[in-house]
């Protein structure tokens, strides 16, 4: 398992969560612990409250290559 989430992994997490995957499935698809997904979702929620959800989403979604997302 990677030691930290990359921007691409975070973008994939946002995408999978947006289409309804639960934290366990997201963790399995990305290759991290479920606790990592929980932590990252909380971190993103705080960032969205501070900077706006649209800005946070746009920042991370730029890192996503939709071909990589199919994995």
C-alpha positions in Angstrom: 0.0 0.0 0.0 1.2 3.5 -0.8 2.3 5.7 2.1 0.3 8.6 1.0 -2.5 9.5 -1.4 -1.5 11.1 -4.7 -3.6 13.7 -6.4 -4.6 11.1 -9.0 -5.7 8.7 -6.2 -7.6 11.5 -4.5 -9.3 12.3 -7.8 -10.3 8.7 -8.2 -11.6 8.6 -4.7 -13.8 11.6 -5.4 -15.1 10.0 -8.6 -15.8 6.7 -7.0 -17.6 8.4 -4.1 -19.6 10.5 -6.4 -21.0 7.5 -8.2 -21.9 5.8 -5.0 -19.1 3.5 -4.0 -18.7 3.0 -0.2 -15.4 3.6 1.6 -14.5 0.0 1.6 -14.9 -0.5 -2.1 -13.0 2.8 -2.8 -10.1 1.7 -0.6 -9.9 -1.7 -2.4 -10.0 -0.1 -5.9 -7.3 2.5 -5.0 -5.2 0.2 -2.9 -5.3 1.9 0.5 -6.7 1.2 3.9 -10.4 2.1 4.5 -9.2 4.4 7.3 -7.2 6.4 4.7 -10.4 7.0 2.7 -12.2 8.1 5.8 -9.4 10.5 6.7 -9.2 11.9 3.2 -12.9 12.4 2.9 -12.9 14.4 6.1 -10.0 16.4 4.9 -11.7 17.2 1.6 -14.9 18.1 3.4 -12.9 20.7 5.5 -11.2 22.0 2.4 -14.5 22.4 0.7 -15.9 24.4 3.6 -12.9 26.7 3.5 -12.4 27.1 -0.2 -15.7 25.9 -1.8 -16.6 22.5 -3.0 -16.4 23.5 -6.7 -12.8 24.8 -6.4 -11.6 21.7 -4.5 -13.3 19.4 -7.0 -11.8 21.2 -10.0 -8.3 21.1 -8.4 -8.4 17.3 -8.0 -10.4 16.4 -11.1 -7.7 17.9 -13.3 -5.3 15.2 -12.1 -7.6 12.4 -13.2 -6.9 10.7 -16.5 -10.2 9.0 -17.3 -8.4 6.0 -18.8 -6.7 5.4 -15.4 -10.1 5.7 -13.7 -11.4 2.6 -15.6 -9.0 0.4 -13.7 
